[in-house]
Amino acid sequence: MTKESQQFSTLRRFWVFFVSVALLILSGAFGYMSIEHMTPLDALYMTIITVATVGFHEVHPLSDAGKIFTMVLIVSGTGLFFFTLTNVAVFLLSGEWRTHWETQRNERMLRKLNDHFIICGYGRLGGSVAEELRTKTIPFVVIDNAIDNVLRARDEGFLAIKGNAADEEVLADAGLHRAKGLIAAAGNDAENVFIVLTARNLKPNLYIVARADCDESESKLRRAGAEKVVMLYRSAGKRMANLLTEPELEAYLDELSNANNLNLRIAQYLVSDKSPLVGKSFQEVDLYNNHRINVVGYKLPGGELHTTPRPAEIIQKNGTIIVIGQGGDLEMLSKLTLGEEKKS
């Protein structure tokens, strides 16, 4: 069932009530005008007090036909009341109201998203990605085809929608054209290939990262349009080998990546042409002494990576600075690289 049909199904029961009441009142007024030859106002008055069963006196004594018509009107009004009451009870007790409210809330939040990430698949990998993005306060939305996973994501406080992430309409609902990147983390490689193909076709400049379980899928995902492919078993194998051979280094990297108490983060920033850093050397900028930020890498505009940039190296526009620092200091660097704040 599509989103529009779900909304129509939810609202239809209430619109049926209002339309039925209006038709009942119009029919009653017309009936009294025809049978009892009442004026429109008297006929409307008789219809209202009859349907409402308030017990006021009639406008004038009714004929036998008028009495029969009044009884029919009372039965119809009472039946309509109990029909509506039953539908409202079903709506409330079934939890449909909660689903409808969450759907409306999700749509409002989705319309506000911009430069966000789309996580396709909320399994163990998708859940880990979502937690990491939340830690870094990066906006994102989850797409999953299983309602249980969608509800679980929403219970965690994440924005999530149900649907096939390879469907163009679902990706559009997730704000693909305003998104910054997409993570294809579905349960199997074939599904991830279709997700990547669809997303790349809809937005050619979208940054896409995909998971893969086997070597054959890696090449297919890259041809489909993924910039990066994460081989889960290969990554896990390297990590386990490093834990055996270089446990202290791995412990340091773990502490660095999870150092919420230190508020430390590894981040990278693209230097815009408006940045006051352009044309200056790393020695002149001196990010460590001036801003308590460690530079651990610098990528030239052409893509060449310098893991230990020389002090005399000049910062160029469209270069990327890779740093380690605390949250507040990194926010300042972000403004400097964008040209929103002048360096003191």
Secondary structure, DSSP 8 states (H G I E B T S, - for coil): --HHHHHHHHHHHHHHHHHHHHHHHHHHHHHHHHHS---HHHHHHHHHHHHHT-----SS---HHHHHHHHHHHHHHHHHHHHHHHHHHHHHHTTHHHHHHHHHHHHHHHHH--S-EEEE--SHHHHHHHHHHHHTT--EEEEES-HHHHHHHHHTT--EEES-TTSHHHHHHTTGGG-SEEEE--SSHHHHHHHHHHHHHH-TT-EEEEEESSHHHHHHHHHHT-SEEEEHHHHHHHHHHHHHH-HHHHHHHHHHHT-TTTTEEEEEEE--TT-TTTT-BHHHH-HHHHH--EEEEEE-TTS-EESS--TT-B--TT-EEEEEEEHHHHHHHHHHHHTSS---
